[in-house]
């Protein structure tokens, strides 16, 4: 007997819509089992993870702060994935955007520069992320290299480069030898929306990105091209669409949004450049993109949910001594179930009977 996947003739629209909910439910059941294995009360642990953060105003603000980079990066990634182009290196583009924008903050630190600094930093961050994303795009178009491998490997290059800068030439001489730049000047920081909180104007930028990409996908020729190339590449080729230009466009936009998210994160809640500015936003955003069905509005909801896991994980670590790394386990399990559900929507599992070869009979 042999298991095989057979493509379904039709896909259920209802199942496709409810698939993320099914994946979340399966993930919660699996997490409950893991909590029990760790000797924790599963009901109490799930309550700390997913209910308690929603009952506290500060936690709600922190969820919005965490969701901001996730949504921005995931919306950019969705453009690539809809076109069947695989950008896995958003984490590196996030870091390069943070470095590119921080360069101006470091150069103007203590010089009484004007309010032009922050807009210039945001522009540099987006430009840096876009240019870094174009490296795997060029390797794919010109040399046929796998964009999955090249974009992923460039993540480590970006991380090591940033680490060198904050431990070397950009390190704050008054920072007691910690690997960090000096605190950014007020003109180089993203303003907060509420006094005394960390909720910043970057959240509004994330909402604008969701709106703009929604219009791009649904109301423009470029959006139609992205969807057509991903769904029917042969039809797109016969229609005269240039697949190489589309690779450049989607990678550039995706990298720009990741880079913009990076500099907003540094100039917003962090306030300076340091090695650990990201808890894995670029990789978590992949889960957000698929959980949101590659739809900008769905990604906004999924980003808030994944941000909830970060805040819930921190609270569970404090109140129940649950390892913080379990949050990453949760996110990995969620991605597994999302992809598994998506596979079962497109394919059915068939049990095939294999015929045995007749035994050779010697005369």
C-alpha positions in Angstrom: 0.0 0.0 0.0 1.2 3.5 -0.8 0.0 7.0 0.1 -0.3 9.6 -2.7 -1.6 13.1 -3.1 -4.2 13.7 -5.8 -5.2 17.2 -6.8 -8.8 18.0 -6.2 -11.0 19.0 -9.1 -12.6 21.8 -7.1 -11.7 23.5 -3.8 -14.3 24.3 -1.2 -14.5 28.0 -0.7 -15.9 27.6 2.9 -13.0 25.3 3.9 -10.5 27.7 2.4 -11.8 30.5 4.5 -12.1 28.5 7.7 -8.7 26.8 7.2 -6.8 29.3 9.3 -9.3 28.8 12.2 -8.9 25.1 11.9 -5.1 25.5 12.0 -5.3 27.7 15.1 -7.6 25.2 16.9 -5.2 22.3 16.2 -2.3 24.5 17.4 -4.1 25.3 20.6 -4.8 21.6 21.3 -1.1 20.7 20.6 0.0 23.5 22.9 -2.3 22.3 25.6 -0.6 18.9 25.4 2.9 20.5 25.6 1.9 22.5 28.6 0.7 19.3 30.3 4.0 17.6 29.5 5.8 20.6 31.1 3.7 20.1 34.2 1.6 23.2 33.8 -2.2 23.5 33.9 -3.1 23.8 30.1 -6.2 25.9 30.8 -4.3 28.4 33.0 -1.4 28.5 30.5 -3.7 29.2 27.5 -5.5 31.8 29.5 -2.3 33.6 30.3 -1.2 33.4 26.6 -4.4 34.5 24.9 -6.9 36.0 27.3 -5.1 38.0 30.0 -3.2 40.3 27.5 -6.6 41.3 26.1 -7.8 42.5 29.4 -5.0 45.0 30.1 -4.6 48.4 28.4 -0.8 48.3 28.4 -0.8 44.8 26.9 -3.2 45.9 24.1 -0.8 48.8 23.3 2.1 46.4 23.2 0.2 44.0 20.9 -0.2 46.9 18.5 3.5 47.7 18.8 4.5 44.1 18.1 2.0 43.8 15.2 3.3 46.9 13.4 6.5 45.3 11.9 4.8 41.9 11.4 2.0 43.4 9.3 4.3 45.6 7.2 6.7 42.8 6.5 4.0 40.2 5.8 2.1 42.5 3.4 5.3 42.9 1.4 5.9 39.1 1.4 2.4 38.4 0.3 3.1 40.2 -3.0 5.9 37.8 -3.6 4.0 34.7 -2.6 0.9 35.6 -4.7 3.2 35.8 -7.7 4.8 32.4 -6.7 8.1 34.1 -5.9 9.7 33.1 -2.6 11.3 35.7 -0.5 12.5 34.1 2.7 15.0 36.8 3.6 12.7 39.5 5.0 14.6 39.3 8.3 17.8 40.4 6.6 16.0 43.1 4.8 14.5 44.3 8.1 18.0 44.5 9.6 19.6 46.3 6.6 16.7 48.8 6.7 17.4 49.4 10.4 21.1 49.9 9.7 20.6 52.2 6.7 18.3 54.5 8.5 20.3 54.4 11.7 23.4 55.6 9.8 21.8 59.1 9.5 20.8 59.1 13.2 24.3 58.2 14.2 25.9 60.8 11.9 23.5 63.6 13.1 23.6 62.7 16.8 24.1 65.7 18.9 24.2 68.1 16.0 20.8 69.8 16.5 19.7 68.7 13.1 16.2 69.6 12.0 13.0 67.6 11.6 14.1 66.4 8.2 16.1 63.7 9.9 13.3 61.2 10.6 11.7 61.4 7.1 15.2 60.9 5.6 15.8 57.9 7.9 12.6 56.3 6.8 13.5 56.8 3.2 17.0 55.3 3.7 15.5 52.4 5.6 13.1 51.6 2.8 15.8 52.1 0.1 18.3 49.9 2.0 15.7 47.0 2.4 14.8 47.3 -1.3 18.4 47.2 -2.6 19.2 44.3 -0.3 16.2 42.4 -1.6 17.2 43.0 -5.2 20.3 40.9 -4.7 18.4 37.5 -4.6 16.1 38.9 -7.3 19.1 39.6 -9.7 20.6 36.2 -8.8 17.3 34.5 -9.8 16.7 36.4 -13.0 20.3 36.5 -14.3 21.8 33.3 -13.0 18.8 31.1 -12.2 19.8 30.8 -8.5 17.1 29.8 -6.0 15.7 32.9 -4.4 14.9 30.8 -1.3 18.5 29.9 -0.6 20.0 33.3 -1.6 17.5 35.4 0.4 17.8 33.1 3.4 21.7 33.2 3.4 21.7 36.9 3.2 19.9 37.1 6.5 23.1 36.0 8.3 25.2 38.4 6.3 22.9 41.3 7.4 22.9 40.1 11.1 26.7 39.8 11.2 27.2 43.2 9.5 24.9 44.9 12.0 26.6 43.2 14.9 30.0 44.5 13.7 28.8 48.1 13.5 27.2 48.2 16.9 30.2 46.5 18.5 32.8 48.5 16.5 32.6 51.9 14.8 29.0 52.8 15.9 29.3 51.8 19.5 28.4 54.4 22.0 31.6 55.5 23.8 29.5 56.3 26.9 27.6 53.0 26.7 29.7 51.2 29.3 31.0 48.9 26.6 27.5 47.6 25.7 27.0 46.8 22.0 24.7 49.7 21.2 24.7 53.1 19.5 24.0 56.3 21.4 20.3 57.0 22.0 18.8 58.7 19.0 18.0 62.4 19.2 14.3 63.4 19.5 14.2 64.5 15.9 15.4 61.0 14.9 12.7 59.1 16.7 9.1 58.1 15.7 6.6 60.1 17.8 4.3 58.2 20.2 0.6 58.4 19.9 -0.2 58.3 23.6 1.9 60.0 26.3 3.6 57.5 28.5 3.2 54.5 26.2 5.2 52.9 23.5 2.4 53.0 20.9 3.9 55.0 18.1 3.0 56.5 14.7 4.4 53.5 12.9 1.1 51.7 13.6 -0.6 54.3 11.4 2.0 53.6 8.7 1.2 49.9 8.9 -2.5 50.6 8.4 -1.7 52.8 5.4 0.4 50.0 3.9 -2.5 47.6 4.3 -4.8 50.0 2.5 -2.4 50.8 -0.3 -1.6 47.2 -1.1 -5.3 46.3 -1.0 -5.8 48.9 -3.7 -2.7 47.7 -5.6 -3.9 44.1 -5.7 -7.5 44.8 -6.4 -7.6 48.0 -8.6 -4.4 48.1 -10.7 -2.9 46.4 -13.7 0.2 45.5 -11.6 -2.0 43.8 -9.1 -3.7 41.8 -11.8 -0.3 40.9 -13.2 0.9 39.6 -9.8 -2.2 37.5 -9.4 -2.1 36.2 -13.0 1.6 35.2 -12.9 1.1 33.3 -9.7 -2.1 31.5 -10.8 -1.4 30.9 -14.5 2.2 31.7 -15.5 1.7 30.4 -19.1 -1.3 32.7 -19.6 0.7 35.6 -18.2 3.6 34.9 -20.6 1.2 34.7 -23.6 -0.3 38.0 -22.4 3.1 39.7 -22.8 3.8 40.2 -19.1 7.5 40.3 -18.2 8.2 37.8 -15.4 11.7 39.2 -14.8 10.4 42.7 -14.1 7.8 41.2 -11.8 10.5 39.5 -9.8 12.3 42.8 -9.4 9.2 44.7 -8.5 7.9 42.2 -5.9 11.3 41.8 -4.3 11.9 45.5 -4.2 8.5 46.4 -2.7 8.8 43.5 -0.2 12.3 44.5 0.8 11.3 48.2 1.1 8.5 47.4 3.4 10.7 45.2 5.5 13.4 47.8 5.6 10.9 50.5 6.5 9.6 48.3 9.4 13.2 47.9 10.6 14.0 51.6 10.9 10.6 52.3 12.4 11.3 49.6 15.0 14.7 51.1 15.8 13.6 54.7 15.8 10.3 53.9 17.6 10.1 51.5 20.6 13.9 50.7 20.8 15.4 54.2 20.4 18.9 53.1 19.3 20.5 50.4 17.2 21.5 47.2 19.0 22.0 43.5 18.0 18.7 42.1 19.3 16.3 44.5 17.7 14.2 41.7 16.2 12.8 38.6 17.9 12.5 37.0 14.5 9.9 39.4 12.9 11.0 38.5 9.4 10.4 34.8 9.8 7.3 35.2 11.9 5.9 37.4 9.1 5.9 34.4 6.8 3.4 32.7 9.2 1.4 35.9 9.3 1.2 36.1 5.5 -0.1 32.6 5.1 -2.4 32.7 8.1 -3.9 35.9 6.6 -4.5 34.1 3.3 -2.1 36.5 1.5 -4.8 39.1 1.9 -3.8 42.5 3.4 -6.8 42.8 5.6 -6.4 39.1 6.7 -2.7 39.8 7.3 -3.7 42.7 9.6 -5.8 40.3 11.7 -3.2 37.6 11.7 -0.5 40.1 12.7 -2.4 41.1 15.7 -2.9 37.4 16.6 0.8 36.6 16.3 1.7 39.7 18.3 -0.6 38.4 21.0 1.5 35.2 21.2 4.7 37.4 21.8 3.0 39.3 24.6 1.3 36.2 26.1 4.6 34.3 26.0 6.3 37.1 28.0 3.6 37.1 30.6 3.6 33.3 30.8 7.4 33.4 31.4 6.9 35.8 34.3 3.9 34.3 35.9 4.2 30.6 35.2 7.9 30.2 34.5 7.2 28.8 31.0 10.2 29.2 28.7 10.0 32.1 26.3 11.2 29.9 23.5 7.9 28.0 23.6 6.5 31.0 21.7 8.6 30.1 18.8 7.5 26.5 19.1 3.9 27.7 19.0 4.6 29.7 15.9 6.3 26.8 14.2 3.4 24.4 15.0 1.0 27.0 13.7 2.8 27.3 10.4 2.9 23.5 10.1 -0.9 23.3 10.5 -1.6 26.2 8.2 0.5 24.6 5.4 -1.0 21.2 6.1 -4.6 22.5 5.9 -3.7 24.4 2.7 -2.3 21.2 1.2 -5.4 19.2 2.1 -7.6 21.9 0.5 -5.7 21.5 -2.8 -5.1 17.7 -2.6 -6.7 14.6 -1.2 -4.8 11.7 0.2 -5.3 8.4 -1.7 -4.3 5.0 -0.7 -2.8 3.1 -3.6 -2.4 -0.6 -3.8 1.0 -1.5 -5.2 1.3 -4.7 -7.3 4.1 -7.1 -6.3 6.4 -8.4 -9.0 6.0 -12.1 -9.5 8.8 -14.1 -8.0 11.3 -15.4 -10.5 11.1 -19.1 -10.9 14.2 -20.9 -11.9 13.8 -23.7 -14.4 
